[in-house]
Structures are given as structure tokens and as C-alpha cells.
Amino acid sequence: MEKLKTFFKSKTWRIIWGTLKLFISIPIFCISVFYINKLLFSSNNKLFVFAGDTQGSYYSDFMFDRLLKSEPKNSKFWWESSVAYNKNGDFEEGMRRLNKANSLNATDHLGYTGWIKYTKLKDYENALKDFHRLDKLSNVVEYPWGENIYFQMGICYQGLGNYDSAIVYYDKFIASEKNPDNIYPRMYTYRGKIEADRKNYPKALDFYNKTIGLDKNIAEAYYYKAETYRLINQKDSAKVNYNKSLDLIRNNYKNQDAYDEVFLEIYDTEIQDKLKEL
């Protein structure tokens, strides 16, 4: 122990420790220089890309603040700076920034705003206002966050219980897609759920089967098909479809999102409870 204490007081240890600190400080220095260079000498376009790539970090917030002071009328800056807030659940600040983006360029940002409202806030009514406004402003079919606007409007109307309007927009979605392969199979599951809620059980089963005919790995189609069979007291068929749905969920064939509950989401435990009741 005494030898160890003596070693740590020796010149050799001071050289070793100094070398280690140098090796540690060089990468930190280089990273600091890199970020300072980014902040001071990069163009706004490059800063925008970097701020988006580091979304949610201190550097991203700092750079977006700088960008917004530099170009307060740039709608893209307001829009992109809102994303991290919405992901983290700070919707008040996220929507404040989105509203600013929409006041500057509604056509580019209303779709995302509506998508946030119905997927994260389940505010179907105000999401529809954004989608209808966007549809009037645009002369093409819009795809907010990658999905056909009419499909999303159908979901919103269905979420509000306005089934007639939901059907109108699901049909409009189908009509707007020139390629039948672009029709989302799960849309037919949603249509089936409408028919089941209206007690049109044979028609509901037809829609669920249409989903399955297009894609055999959609767990929701089997679950809601099982629900329909249960309602008409066909317990064996219900059991088969519940089990099929459960198997698909356990093999990751389930419509889900890491941040939010998706429309008509189904759950493993819920299906197990249904099976126990049969």
C-alpha cells in the first residue's frame, strides 16, 4: 500500500496522468471546435439540417432559436422546431410553433398539424378543420405524414362516430388512388368496424375478409372478425380468429406506434381475456 502511495506521488505518475488528461481533452476540444464552427460559420440551411438531426438536444434548441431570430418568417424553421416538443408531449409549445408556421405557409404545414391533432391529441374535430382547409387550398391530393388525406379524414369522422361521412371519405380515398395497390388494406378493417357497429354483421365480415385477402398479416382484421363472430354467437369461429390475431401480435404484426395509441388499437391481454370468456 505504501509503495502504491509513493507511486501516485512520483514524477512517473504525474507524466502518465498528464498524458491521460491530454488524450481525454483532445476529443472534447475537437468536438467543441466542431460545434462552435457549426454555430458561428455555417449557413442557415446547414444549421437547419443539423438542428433537425439533433432534435430535442440543447444544441438543436439553441440553433433553432438562432435560426428563428435570423429568419422569423421562415415557416420551415417554425415547423421543424415544433417536432421535438410534440414528440415529448409539450403540445402547448409545439402547437404554438405550428400555428406560427401555418400563418406563414398553410399549404405546407396544415397536413402535419392535422396529423398531430388526431394521432396524438385525438382531437378529430380540429384535425378535420385543418384537413378540409388544406384540401381547399391544394390542387392535388395531399399526403400528410405519408398517408392519403381522405383516408385520414375518414378515420377522424369514424373517431367522431360520424359513420356516413367516414364512408364518404374512405370511398373518396379509394377513388383518388389510381393504382389499386395503393389502397391500405387496413381501411377495409375500419369499414368492417363501422358495419359491425351498425349490426350489419355479414357485411362487416366481408370487409374483414377483404383485408385478409389483401394482407394475411393484419392482426386487427382477425381480432375484429372474431369480435363479430362473438356477437353472432359463433364461438368456435371467434376463438380461431382471436388466436390468429394473438399469434400475429406476438410476431410483431400489429399496427402500433412508439409514441401514441393508434386508431382501433388491439392488445394481447385484451384478447386473452376475450378467449377466457368463450
N, C-alpha and C positions, 0 to 999 in steps of 0.2 A: 504493500500500500504506500509506503514511504517513497519507494522507487517511482511509483506512478505519479505521486505529488511532485516529486523532483522533476520528472519528465515534463509535466504540464507547465513547469516554471522555466524550463530550459529554452535556449535560443532555437533549438531544432523544432520544438512545438510551435513557437511563435512564427517560424517560417512556414510550417505546414498549415497552421490556422490562417495565416495571411493569404496563402495560396488558395485555400478553400474559399475564403471570402471573395477573392478575386474571381474565381470560377462561378460563384453564385451571382455576384454583382454584374458580371458582363452580360448574361442573358437578360437580366432585369433592365439594365441600361439600354440594351438594344431594343427591347420591347417598348420602353418608354420613348426612345427616339422615334420608333416606328409610329406610335400613336400621336406624338407631337407633330411629326411630319404630316400625318393624315389630317390632323386638326387645323394646322396652320397653312399648309401649302396645296392641299387637294382642291379640285374644282367641286362645286356644289353637286354635280352629277355623281362624282366619285364618292363624295361624303354620303350622299343619299343611298347608294348601293351598300356602302359599309355600315351605315346606320341600320339599314334593313337586315343585313346579315347578322348583326349583333343585337337584334331586337330584344328588348327587355333588360339590357345591361345598362350600367351607368354611362358608358361611352355612347351607347345608342341614344339615350335620353339627352345627353349633353349635345350631341351632334344634331339631333332633330331640333332642339331649342335654337341652336345657332342657325340652322337652315331656315327655320320659320321666321327668325328675325331678319335674315338676309332676303328672303323671298316670301313675304306674308301672304301673297296672292297665288302661291303655287299649290293647287289643290292636291297634287300627288303627295306633297310633304305632309299636309294635314291628314290625308287618308292613311298613309303608311305609318305615321306616328300614332294612330289610333289602335293599330292592330294589337300591340303588346298589352295595352290597357284592357281591351276586350277579352283577350286570352286569359288575363289574370283576374278577370271578374270586376274590374273597375269600370263598369259600364257608364257611369256618370261622366267621367273624363273621356272615355272612349267615344261616347256619343257626342259630346261637345265638339271634339275634333272632327268627327264625321259630319256633323251638321255644318261646320265651317267649310269642309271640303265640298259638300253639296251646294252650299251657297255660291261657291266659285265655279263648280262644274258638275251639275247634277247628273248629266248623262253618264259620266264615267264612274260615279260613286253611289248612286241610288241603289243599284243592284246589291252591292256589298252591304249597304245599310239595311236593306230589307232582309237580306240573308241573316245578318246578325240578330235582327229583331225576332225572326221566327225560330231560328235554331237555338239561340242562347237565351233569349228573354221569353220565348213562347208568346210573343206579342203579335199574334196573327193579324189582328185588325190593322195595326200601324204598318206592319210589313206589307200588307196588301196596298196600302196607300202609296208606299214607295214604289212597289212593283207596277201599279197602274200608272203612276206618274211617269215612270221610266218607259213603259210601253208606249205611252203617248208621245214622248219626246224622241224615241228612237224609230228609225225606219227599217230596222232589221229585227230579227228575233234575238233577244238578249239571253245571255247565259251567266247569270250572277253566280260567281264562285264555281263555275264549271257545269251548271245544270240549267236546262231549259226553263225560262222564266214562267211559262204556262204550267209546267209540271209543279213548280214551287208554289204558284198561285193556287193550284188545285189542292195541294197539301194544306195551305193556310185556310182555305174555305172549309176543307174537311175538318181541320182542327177547331174551327168555329161552329161546327155542326151544320153548316150550310151545304148540304149534300148536293142540291141541284146545281149550285154554282161550281162546286168541286168537279162534278161530272162535266160541266161545260168546259172547264179549263183543262181537264185531263184529255178530253176529246180535241181541244184546240192544240194541245201539246202533240198529240198523235198526228194531227193534220199538218202541223208546222214542220215535222221531220220528214224530209223527202225519202230518206233511207230508213226502211223498217227496222234495220239492225240498231238504229239509234234510240229506239223506244226502250226505256228502262223497264225490265221485267217486273220489278217490284211495284210499278204503277198499277199493274193488274191485281196485285195483292191488296193495294189500297182501295181499288174499285170493289173488290170482293168484300172488303170490310164494310163498305157502305151498304152493299146489298144485304149482308148478314144483319146489320143494324136495322135494316128495313124489313127483316124477316123474309127476304127473298132468298131462301137458303139454296135452292138448286142453282140459281143464277150466281150466287156467291161462290159455290163450289166450282162452277165453270170458270170463273175468273182466277181462282187459286190454281186450278189445273192448267190454265193458260200460262201463268207464271212459271209453273214447274216444267211445262213443255218447252219454255224458252231457256230456263236455267234450273237444273235439278238441285242446285246447292243453295237455295234461298230458304233459310230456316223459318223465316216469318210466314212463308206461304203454307208450310206444313203445319205450323202452330195454329194459324187462323182457320185452316182447313179442319184441323182437329176440333177447334172450338165450335165450328159449325156442325160437325158430326155429333158433338156432345149435346148441342142444343136440340137436335132432332132425334136424340136418344139412340144413336148408332155407336154404342160404346166401344165395340171392337175396332171399328174404323178410326174412332177418336184416339184410341190407345196407340194404334200403329203410327198415326201421324204425329202424335205427341212425341213418341220415341224417336221418330225420324228427325223431328225438329231438335230434340235434345242432343242427338248424335251429331248433327251439323254444328250446333253451338259449341260443343266440346272439341270440334275440329276446326274452330275459328271461322265458320261460315255464318256469320251473324252481322247484320247491319248495326254498326256501333261507332261511336266517336270517343276519342280520349278525353274530350272536354265536356261534352254535353249528352243528355239523353236524346236519342233520335226519335223521330216520329214513329209511333206504334212499336216501340222497342219491346223486345221479349227477354225473359230472364230464365236461366237454368232452374233456380229454386222455385219459381212460379210454375214451371212445367212439372217439376217433381210433385208439387202439391196437387196439381190437377190430376196426375196419374193416381195418386193415393185416393182421390175421391171417386174414381171409377170403379 
